[in-house]
Amino acid sequence: MNKVYNNAEEAIHDITNGDIIMLGGFGLCGIPENCISALEKKGVNELTCISNNAGVDDFGIGLLLKKKQLKKMIASYVGENEEFERQLLSGELEVELIPQGTLASRCMASGYGMPAIFTPAGVGTEVAEGKESRIFHGKEYLLEYAFEADFALVKAWKGDRFGNLIYRGTARNFNPLMAMAGNITIAEVEELVEPGELDPNEIHTPGIYVHRIFQGTNYEKRIEQRTVRN
């Protein structure tokens, strides 16, 4: 099976209106820049986006928000995006805010084939409204369901033609979990190499989870908030 695609446009060709997509990254670190740009150009709408955050106004998922391509945002942090705030307050965008650990665990459950998890996060808060709970050893836990995503879009440092991936530093973040969780996982990499060139002991995501891979271009790798000395 040939997993290699020429570019992001080819790799996301069958993402359509109304799909549920996961996007790896944390802040602006390790986000699938090429895939996001391709989605913006394609103009697909009514998307449900599962991501740790919503990018910033002019970069990352913020580009999709600006074009009003998202129907729903599922995230744990959205504080740096004014357009997100505007759409939320005006009722234009459906939003589900969940604890970051719960987001990671629901991704993990999807990848492991588990339908749900129990977690103490959110008990006694608005997060718990309408959710089933159970008591284990005298402590209350919420039932949280695994995600069901049509696509997972992730970004890695290196990958081979079989789809094996290596992430670099903190850009690893949510990428490995989401790579396991999508029905179809699309990986963009900075460097695409031949099978055998990656050290098996350094591979973070085995190729069995990756359905499509391409070498990305023109990465900006923006820093959300940069603080330097005078």
Secondary structure, DSSP 8 states (H G I E B T S, - for coil): ---B-SSHHHHTTT--TT-EEEE--BTTBT--HHHHHHHHHHT--SEEEE-SB--BTTBTHHHHHHTT-EEEEEESB-TT-HHHHHHHHHTSSEEEE--HHHHHHHHHHHHHT-SEEEE-TTTTSGGGTT--EEEETTEEEEEEE----SEEEEEEEEEETT--EE--GGGGTTHHHHHHH-SEEEEEEEEEE-TTSS-GGG-SB-GGG-SEEEE--------SS-----
